[in-house]
């Protein structure tokens, strides 16, 4: 585990947007992976205002719900809503795609320690093929009772940098335990196999 590369920072919207912008600035064909759900919305909206050469940016999802693009639970729909006018290339996640080497992978984390759609009842390994997998969460979360498609651990760690954005004391406790080697949840496995710098942004709520 590369603990010296893990840095706690305040998850202010402008600070996170600054970090993402710096990670993809001045790169030809920058590759960015972002999460779905409700949390990223304000950060994506702030990022869309930045003077980034969006035409050279390809944006992938770390995971998505298996629903139509216009469904309210679609992470792809969320991306299109916030970044569709930027001229970035937004790639729907599909099992037959081969993800690139990323400049930045942005992840969230659930209270159960899951990342992307790799859940505790799964066995996400650092290698393996395919790199985009389909699964059914167990148990299905009532707020999003859908199958998922997700980058696997190999794809998530194939990056120059990883950003982990979490909020709340409950998630902080889970992450602290993972850093200390006290659990084997997906986030702990990510930390143990990643070879690139990891920056953690946390806010109390």
C-alpha positions, 0 to 999 in steps of 0.5 A: 500500500502506498500510504505516503501518496494518500492525502486527506483534503477538504472536499470543497467543490472548487478544490476537487474541480481544480484537482481534476482540471490539473490532472487532465490539463495539457494532455492530448486525448486525456482519459478520465473515469468518473463515478455516477450517483448523486454525489458527483453532480455539483462537482461535474457542474463546476468542472463544466465551467472550466476552461479545459480543452474538452475536445481532447477529453474522453470521459468514461464511467467507472460504472453504470446501472443497466437502464436506458440512457434517459432513465433517471438512474442512468449515470450516463444520463447524469454525465450528459446532463452536466458535461454534454455541452462541453464537447468532451467525448462521453463513452457509454459503458458496455461489456464489449469495450476495452478501457484505456490507460486513464490519466485520472480515475475518480471513485466514490465509496459506499458505506459497505466499502464498495467502489464503482460497482465492485461489491463486498460479495464479489471477488475483485482481483487486480488482474483479469479479463474482461475489464468491464463486468456485469453484476447484480448487487446483493442485496439490491439497494432499494433506491437503485434496484438494477444490474450494474456494469463496472470497470474491474479492479485492473481497469480502475488501477490502470491510471496515472492517478486515483481520486477517492471522494467520500463524505460522512463519518461512517464512510471515513471509519470504513476507509480508515479501517481499510487503510489500517489493513483491518478489512478486506473490502473492495476499497481495501483491495484497491488501496493494496494493489494500486501503484499510482498516487491516490488522493482522498477528499473527505467532507464531514457531510 
